[in-house]
Amino acid sequence: MATSVKIDDDLKARVQTLAGQRRRSAHWIMREAIREYVEREEARESFKQEALASWAHFQETGLHLTGEEVFAWLDTWGTDDEQDAPECHT
């Protein structure tokens, strides 16, 4: 699928300069920038949806861990006394 993107002359010059420095084509630089942006935004949206689902689950069940409980558990990681995750509670 061919798509065109209009960019101003300043940005075009910056892309061309960067492409020369990286020994890549301007097309490659723009594709890479778009790919990285889309991946970052997809990850951000996934994180947001996971947080919303977690919040909805908490509102329905009241199950949770306190920050103190989580930090105490994490403090055991990598030690001889490494603990399993604590049980959620209301």
N, CA, C and O atoms as CSV, one atom per row, in Angstrom:
chain,resi,resn,atom,element,x,y,z
A,1,MET,N,N,0.850,-1.174,0.000
A,1,MET,CA,C,0.000,0.000,0.000
A,1,MET,C,C,0.897,1.238,0.000
A,1,MET,O,O,1.686,1.442,0.922
A,2,ALA,N,N,0.773,2.030,-1.002
A,2,ALA,CA,C,1.551,3.267,-1.095
A,2,ALA,C,C,0.807,4.375,-0.373
A,2,ALA,O,O,-0.398,4.549,-0.555
A,3,THR,N,N,1.526,5.120,0.441
A,3,THR,CA,C,0.958,6.235,1.181
A,3,THR,C,C,1.921,7.400,1.075
A,3,THR,O,O,3.135,7.211,1.146
A,4,SER,N,N,1.403,8.577,0.910
A,4,SER,CA,C,2.284,9.741,0.882
A,4,SER,C,C,2.050,10.570,2.138
A,4,SER,O,O,0.939,10.641,2.663
A,5,VAL,N,N,3.116,11.188,2.597
A,5,VAL,CA,C,3.060,12.034,3.784
A,5,VAL,C,C,3.686,13.360,3.418
A,5,VAL,O,O,4.803,13.406,2.905
A,6,LYS,N,N,2.977,14.429,3.679
A,6,LYS,CA,C,3.507,15.759,3.398
A,6,LYS,C,C,4.163,16.287,4.666
A,6,LYS,O,O,3.544,16.339,5.728
A,7,ILE,N,N,5.419,16.674,4.535
A,7,ILE,CA,C,6.143,17.259,5.662
A,7,ILE,C,C,6.715,18.596,5.217
A,7,ILE,O,O,6.956,18.820,4.031
A,8,ASP,N,N,6.929,19.476,6.181
A,8,ASP,CA,C,7.451,20.799,5.820
A,8,ASP,C,C,8.930,20.701,5.426
A,8,ASP,O,O,9.596,19.701,5.696
A,9,ASP,N,N,9.415,21.743,4.796
A,9,ASP,CA,C,10.776,21.733,4.257
A,9,ASP,C,C,11.833,21.553,5.346
A,9,ASP,O,O,12.840,20.877,5.133
A,10,ASP,N,N,11.602,22.158,6.509
A,10,ASP,CA,C,12.565,22.030,7.606
A,10,ASP,C,C,12.696,20.576,8.058
A,10,ASP,O,O,13.808,20.070,8.212
A,11,LEU,N,N,11.560,19.904,8.271
A,11,LEU,CA,C,11.602,18.508,8.703
A,11,LEU,C,C,12.199,17.623,7.611
A,11,LEU,O,O,12.958,16.697,7.895
A,12,LYS,N,N,11.852,17.914,6.378
A,12,LYS,CA,C,12.413,17.151,5.258
A,12,LYS,C,C,13.935,17.255,5.244
A,12,LYS,O,O,14.621,16.253,5.047
A,13,ALA,N,N,14.461,18.444,5.450
A,13,ALA,CA,C,15.913,18.652,5.472
A,13,ALA,C,C,16.541,17.911,6.647
A,13,ALA,O,O,17.613,17.321,6.513
A,14,ARG,N,N,15.877,17.940,7.791
A,14,ARG,CA,C,16.398,17.225,8.963
A,14,ARG,C,C,16.440,15.726,8.725
A,14,ARG,O,O,17.407,15.061,9.098
A,15,VAL,N,N,15.387,15.189,8.099
A,15,VAL,CA,C,15.359,13.757,7.782
A,15,VAL,C,C,16.476,13.419,6.811
A,15,VAL,O,O,17.167,12.415,6.984
A,16,GLN,N,N,16.661,14.248,5.793
A,16,GLN,CA,C,17.711,13.990,4.806
A,16,GLN,C,C,19.096,14.059,5.440
A,16,GLN,O,O,19.969,13.260,5.102
A,17,THR,N,N,19.305,14.994,6.346
A,17,THR,CA,C,20.586,15.095,7.049
A,17,THR,C,C,20.838,13.849,7.883
A,17,THR,O,O,21.923,13.268,7.843
A,18,LEU,N,N,19.833,13.449,8.632
A,18,LEU,CA,C,19.960,12.254,9.462
A,18,LEU,C,C,20.197,11.014,8.609
A,18,LEU,O,O,21.009,10.157,8.958
A,19,ALA,N,N,19.491,10.924,7.499
A,19,ALA,CA,C,19.664,9.784,6.595
A,19,ALA,C,C,21.105,9.715,6.102
A,19,ALA,O,O,21.692,8.634,6.044
A,20,GLY,N,N,21.667,10.850,5.753
A,20,GLY,CA,C,23.062,10.876,5.311
A,20,GLY,C,C,24.013,10.454,6.413
A,20,GLY,O,O,24.968,9.718,6.167
A,21,GLN,N,N,23.756,10.916,7.623
A,21,GLN,CA,C,24.607,10.552,8.763
A,21,GLN,C,C,24.526,9.066,9.072
A,21,GLN,O,O,25.517,8.456,9.474
A,22,ARG,N,N,23.354,8.486,8.885
A,22,ARG,CA,C,23.151,7.070,9.184
A,22,ARG,C,C,23.405,6.164,7.984
A,22,ARG,O,O,23.319,4.940,8.084
A,23,ARG,N,N,23.716,6.780,6.858
A,23,ARG,CA,C,23.922,6.035,5.607
A,23,ARG,C,C,22.707,5.177,5.268
A,23,ARG,O,O,22.819,4.009,4.895
A,24,ARG,N,N,21.570,5.791,5.409
A,24,ARG,CA,C,20.287,5.176,5.090
A,24,ARG,C,C,19.536,6.122,4.161
A,24,ARG,O,O,19.915,7.282,3.998
A,25,SER,N,N,18.480,5.618,3.563
A,25,SER,CA,C,17.656,6.500,2.738
A,25,SER,C,C,16.705,7.282,3.635
A,25,SER,O,O,16.398,6.851,4.747
A,26,ALA,N,N,16.244,8.421,3.156
A,26,ALA,CA,C,15.252,9.198,3.896
A,26,ALA,C,C,13.994,8.356,4.076
A,26,ALA,O,O,13.342,8.434,5.117
A,27,HIS,N,N,13.649,7.562,3.084
A,27,HIS,CA,C,12.488,6.684,3.153
A,27,HIS,C,C,12.641,5.708,4.316
A,27,HIS,O,O,11.692,5.500,5.072
A,28,TRP,N,N,13.817,5.110,4.471
A,28,TRP,CA,C,14.069,4.168,5.562
A,28,TRP,C,C,13.911,4.860,6.915
A,28,TRP,O,O,13.299,4.310,7.830
A,29,ILE,N,N,14.468,6.074,7.041
A,29,ILE,CA,C,14.382,6.830,8.300
A,29,ILE,C,C,12.922,7.086,8.659
A,29,ILE,O,O,12.524,6.906,9.810
A,30,MET,N,N,12.131,7.502,7.687
A,30,MET,CA,C,10.724,7.802,7.957
A,30,MET,C,C,9.941,6.540,8.300
A,30,MET,O,O,9.116,6.558,9.214
A,31,ARG,N,N,10.184,5.449,7.586
A,31,ARG,CA,C,9.507,4.185,7.897
A,31,ARG,C,C,9.850,3.720,9.301
A,31,ARG,O,O,8.975,3.284,10.050
A,32,GLU,N,N,11.129,3.814,9.656
A,32,GLU,CA,C,11.580,3.388,10.985
A,32,GLU,C,C,10.945,4.253,12.074
A,32,GLU,O,O,10.526,3.740,13.112
A,33,ALA,N,N,10.876,5.553,11.838
A,33,ALA,CA,C,10.267,6.460,12.815
A,33,ALA,C,C,8.794,6.127,13.009
A,33,ALA,O,O,8.307,6.103,14.139
A,34,ILE,N,N,8.093,5.873,11.931
A,34,ILE,CA,C,6.667,5.531,12.022
A,34,ILE,C,C,6.487,4.196,12.728
A,34,ILE,O,O,5.604,4.062,13.576
A,35,ARG,N,N,7.316,3.196,12.390
A,35,ARG,CA,C,7.225,1.884,13.025
A,35,ARG,C,C,7.437,2.003,14.536
A,35,ARG,O,O,6.666,1.444,15.317
A,36,GLU,N,N,8.477,2.728,14.947
A,36,GLU,CA,C,8.760,2.887,16.370
A,36,GLU,C,C,7.623,3.616,17.076
A,36,GLU,O,O,7.247,3.243,18.187
A,37,TYR,N,N,7.073,4.647,16.447
A,37,TYR,CA,C,5.965,5.388,17.037
A,37,TYR,C,C,4.749,4.480,17.228
A,37,TYR,O,O,4.134,4.471,18.294
A,38,VAL,N,N,4.410,3.719,16.192
A,38,VAL,CA,C,3.242,2.843,16.266
A,38,VAL,C,C,3.438,1.785,17.348
A,38,VAL,O,O,2.513,1.515,18.114
A,39,GLU,N,N,4.616,1.188,17.425
A,39,GLU,CA,C,4.881,0.184,18.460
A,39,GLU,C,C,4.764,0.790,19.860
A,39,GLU,O,O,4.194,0.176,20.762
A,40,ARG,N,N,5.307,1.993,20.034
A,40,ARG,CA,C,5.247,2.656,21.340
A,40,ARG,C,C,3.804,2.978,21.721
A,40,ARG,O,O,3.406,2.773,22.867
A,41,GLU,N,N,3.025,3.477,20.774
A,41,GLU,CA,C,1.634,3.817,21.058
A,41,GLU,C,C,0.780,2.576,21.288
A,41,GLU,O,O,-0.133,2.600,22.114
A,42,GLU,N,N,1.063,1.491,20.567
A,42,GLU,CA,C,0.354,0.231,20.814
A,42,GLU,C,C,0.643,-0.276,22.223
A,42,GLU,O,O,-0.263,-0.731,22.921
A,43,ALA,N,N,1.915,-0.197,22.643
A,43,ALA,CA,C,2.281,-0.632,23.993
A,43,ALA,C,C,1.607,0.249,25.033
A,43,ALA,O,O,1.146,-0.249,26.060
A,44,ARG,N,N,1.543,1.544,24.782
A,44,ARG,CA,C,0.896,2.470,25.711
A,44,ARG,C,C,-0.596,2.142,25.827
A,44,ARG,O,O,-1.148,2.136,26.927
A,45,GLU,N,N,-1.240,1.875,24.704
A,45,GLU,CA,C,-2.665,1.539,24.720
A,45,GLU,C,C,-2.904,0.216,25.442
A,45,GLU,O,O,-3.873,0.078,26.188
A,46,SER,N,N,-2.018,-0.756,25.219
A,46,SER,CA,C,-2.138,-2.044,25.896
A,46,SER,C,C,-2.020,-1.864,27.408
A,46,SER,O,O,-2.790,-2.450,28.168
A,47,PHE,N,N,-1.059,-1.058,27.839
A,47,PHE,CA,C,-0.872,-0.774,29.263
A,47,PHE,C,C,-2.120,-0.114,29.842
A,47,PHE,O,O,-2.568,-0.460,30.936
A,48,LYS,N,N,-2.675,0.842,29.094
A,48,LYS,CA,C,-3.881,1.537,29.543
A,48,LYS,C,C,-5.053,0.571,29.682
A,48,LYS,O,O,-5.781,0.613,30.674
A,49,GLN,N,N,-5.236,-0.298,28.693
A,49,GLN,CA,C,-6.343,-1.250,28.736
A,49,GLN,C,C,-6.170,-2.238,29.892
A,49,GLN,O,O,-7.141,-2.606,30.553
A,50,GLU,N,N,-4.930,-2.661,30.128
A,50,GLU,CA,C,-4.658,-3.568,31.253
A,50,GLU,C,C,-4.966,-2.889,32.583
A,50,GLU,O,O,-5.529,-3.508,33.487
A,51,ALA,N,N,-4.597,-1.620,32.698
A,51,ALA,CA,C,-4.878,-0.879,33.930
A,51,ALA,C,C,-6.377,-0.724,34.143
A,51,ALA,O,O,-6.867,-0.874,35.263
A,52,LEU,N,N,-7.112,-0.422,33.066
A,52,LEU,CA,C,-8.560,-0.285,33.185
A,52,LEU,C,C,-9.216,-1.605,33.574
A,52,LEU,O,O,-10.146,-1.625,34.381
A,53,ALA,N,N,-8.737,-2.701,33.004
A,53,ALA,CA,C,-9.276,-4.020,33.359
A,53,ALA,C,C,-8.967,-4.348,34.818
A,53,ALA,O,O,-9.811,-4.895,35.528
A,54,SER,N,N,-7.762,-4.013,35.262
A,54,SER,CA,C,-7.399,-4.254,36.667
A,54,SER,C,C,-8.270,-3.430,37.604
A,54,SER,O,O,-8.710,-3.919,38.645
A,55,TRP,N,N,-8.516,-2.185,37.235
A,55,TRP,CA,C,-9.359,-1.323,38.061
A,55,TRP,C,C,-10.780,-1.874,38.131
A,55,TRP,O,O,-11.385,-1.898,39.202
A,56,ALA,N,N,-11.317,-2.318,36.983
A,56,ALA,CA,C,-12.664,-2.888,36.958
A,56,ALA,C,C,-12.726,-4.145,37.818
A,56,ALA,O,O,-13.706,-4.360,38.531
A,57,HIS,N,N,-11.691,-4.973,37.756
A,57,HIS,CA,C,-11.655,-6.194,38.568
A,57,HIS,C,C,-11.629,-5.838,40.050
A,57,HIS,O,O,-12.325,-6.459,40.853
A,58,PHE,N,N,-10.833,-4.847,40.409
A,58,PHE,CA,C,-10.785,-4.422,41.808
A,58,PHE,C,C,-12.143,-3.896,42.255
A,58,PHE,O,O,-12.592,-4.207,43.359
A,59,GLN,N,N,-12.800,-3.105,41.417
A,59,GLN,CA,C,-14.107,-2.563,41.789
A,59,GLN,C,C,-15.136,-3.676,41.977
A,59,GLN,O,O,-16.016,-3.570,42.832
A,60,GLU,N,N,-15.029,-4.734,41.186
A,60,GLU,CA,C,-15.974,-5.849,41.286
A,60,GLU,C,C,-15.700,-6.735,42.499
A,60,GLU,O,O,-16.631,-7.196,43.159
A,61,THR,N,N,-14.417,-6.972,42.790
A,61,THR,CA,C,-14.063,-7.963,43.808
A,61,THR,C,C,-13.504,-7.364,45.093
A,61,THR,O,O,-13.641,-7.960,46.161
A,62,GLY,N,N,-12.883,-6.206,45.005
A,62,GLY,CA,C,-12.212,-5.613,46.162
A,62,GLY,C,C,-10.868,-6.254,46.462
A,62,GLY,O,O,-10.186,-5.849,47.404
A,63,LEU,N,N,-10.473,-7.259,45.666
A,63,LEU,CA,C,-9.192,-7.938,45.897
A,63,LEU,C,C,-8.035,-7.010,45.537
A,63,LEU,O,O,-8.054,-6.336,44.507
A,64,HIS,N,N,-7.029,-6.992,46.409
A,64,HIS,CA,C,-5.890,-6.115,46.180
A,64,HIS,C,C,-4.689,-6.544,47.026
A,64,HIS,O,O,-4.794,-7.416,47.889
A,65,LEU,N,N,-3.574,-5.921,46.762
A,65,LEU,CA,C,-2.388,-5.977,47.610
A,65,LEU,C,C,-2.014,-4.544,47.923
A,65,LEU,O,O,-2.215,-3.655,47.096
A,66,THR,N,N,-1.477,-4.312,49.095
A,66,THR,CA,C,-0.991,-2.971,49.410
A,66,THR,C,C,0.398,-2.797,48.797
A,66,THR,O,O,1.080,-3.776,48.496
A,67,GLY,N,N,0.797,-1.575,48.623
A,67,GLY,CA,C,2.144,-1.301,48.140
A,67,GLY,C,C,3.193,-1.885,49.069
A,67,GLY,O,O,4.215,-2.407,48.622
A,68,GLU,N,N,2.935,-1.794,50.348
A,68,GLU,CA,C,3.859,-2.343,51.353
A,68,GLU,C,C,4.029,-3.853,51.166
A,68,GLU,O,O,5.144,-4.369,51.246
A,69,GLU,N,N,2.925,-4.558,50.918
A,69,GLU,CA,C,2.989,-6.007,50.695
A,69,GLU,C,C,3.789,-6.340,49.435
A,69,GLU,O,O,4.584,-7.280,49.426
A,70,VAL,N,N,3.577,-5.578,48.396
A,70,VAL,CA,C,4.295,-5.820,47.144
A,70,VAL,C,C,5.783,-5.560,47.327
A,70,VAL,O,O,6.613,-6.363,46.900
A,71,PHE,N,N,6.124,-4.439,47.960
A,71,PHE,CA,C,7.538,-4.123,48.161
A,71,PHE,C,C,8.229,-5.159,49.045
A,71,PHE,O,O,9.377,-5.525,48.791
A,72,ALA,N,N,7.544,-5.628,50.072
A,72,ALA,CA,C,8.113,-6.664,50.942
A,72,ALA,C,C,8.381,-7.934,50.138
A,72,ALA,O,O,9.414,-8.579,50.320
A,73,TRP,N,N,7.461,-8.292,49.257
A,73,TRP,CA,C,7.646,-9.475,48.403
A,73,TRP,C,C,8.810,-9.250,47.445
A,73,TRP,O,O,9.667,-10.121,47.295
A,74,LEU,N,N,8.845,-8.092,46.798
A,74,LEU,CA,C,9.922,-7.813,45.844
A,74,LEU,C,C,11.295,-7.805,46.519
A,74,LEU,O,O,12.292,-8.184,45.904
A,75,ASP,N,N,11.347,-7.384,47.755
A,75,ASP,CA,C,12.617,-7.374,48.492
A,75,ASP,C,C,13.195,-8.771,48.660
A,75,ASP,O,O,14.393,-8.913,48.902
A,76,THR,N,N,12.362,-9.815,48.535
A,76,THR,CA,C,12.862,-11.180,48.682
A,76,THR,C,C,13.449,-11.724,47.376
A,76,THR,O,O,14.156,-12.732,47.389
A,77,TRP,N,N,13.163,-11.072,46.264
A,77,TRP,CA,C,13.653,-11.558,44.967
A,77,TRP,C,C,15.181,-11.613,44.956
A,77,TRP,O,O,15.851,-10.683,45.405
A,78,GLY,N,N,15.708,-12.692,44.447
A,78,GLY,CA,C,17.151,-12.844,44.326
A,78,GLY,C,C,17.842,-13.183,45.631
A,78,GLY,O,O,19.071,-13.182,45.704
A,79,THR,N,N,17.062,-13.473,46.665
A,79,THR,CA,C,17.663,-13.853,47.941
A,79,THR,C,C,17.428,-15.339,48.167
A,79,THR,O,O,16.679,-15.977,47.428
A,80,ASP,N,N,18.078,-15.888,49.198
A,80,ASP,CA,C,17.864,-17.286,49.551
A,80,ASP,C,C,16.457,-17.514,50.085
A,80,ASP,O,O,15.980,-18.649,50.111
A,81,ASP,N,N,15.788,-16.445,50.510
A,81,ASP,CA,C,14.438,-16.539,51.080
A,81,ASP,C,C,13.392,-15.967,50.119
A,81,ASP,O,O,12.423,-15.345,50.553
A,82,GLU,N,N,13.591,-16.178,48.808
A,82,GLU,CA,C,12.648,-15.639,47.822
A,82,GLU,C,C,11.257,-16.216,48.052
A,82,GLU,O,O,11.083,-17.429,48.165
A,83,GLN,N,N,10.267,-15.323,48.121
A,83,GLN,CA,C,8.886,-15.693,48.436
A,83,GLN,C,C,8.029,-15.756,47.172
A,83,GLN,O,O,8.335,-15.114,46.167
A,84,ASP,N,N,6.953,-16.537,47.238
A,84,ASP,CA,C,5.948,-16.513,46.190
A,84,ASP,C,C,5.140,-15.229,46.348
A,84,ASP,O,O,5.162,-14.594,47.401
A,85,ALA,N,N,4.430,-14.858,45.289
A,85,ALA,CA,C,3.609,-13.658,45.347
A,85,ALA,C,C,2.574,-13.814,46.460
A,85,ALA,O,O,2.006,-14.892,46.635
A,86,PRO,N,N,2.329,-12.744,47.208
A,86,PRO,CA,C,1.316,-12.835,48.269
A,86,PRO,C,C,-0.078,-12.969,47.673
A,86,PRO,O,O,-0.312,-12.588,46.525
A,87,GLU,N,N,-0.994,-13.508,48.455
A,87,GLU,CA,C,-2.387,-13.657,48.034
A,87,GLU,C,C,-3.098,-12.309,48.115
A,87,GLU,O,O,-2.900,-11.549,49.063
A,88,CYS,N,N,-3.912,-12.025,47.128
A,88,CYS,CA,C,-4.737,-10.824,47.188
A,88,CYS,C,C,-5.798,-10.996,48.264
A,88,CYS,O,O,-6.202,-12.113,48.586
A,89,HIS,N,N,-6.243,-9.873,48.814
A,89,HIS,CA,C,-7.243,-9.908,49.868
A,89,HIS,C,C,-8.169,-8.699,49.728
A,89,HIS,O,O,-7.897,-7.779,48.957
A,90,THR,N,N,-9.250,-8.719,50.476
A,90,THR,CA,C,-10.192,-7.593,50.437
A,90,THR,C,C,-9.887,-6.627,51.551
A,90,THR,O,O,-10.568,-5.611,51.690
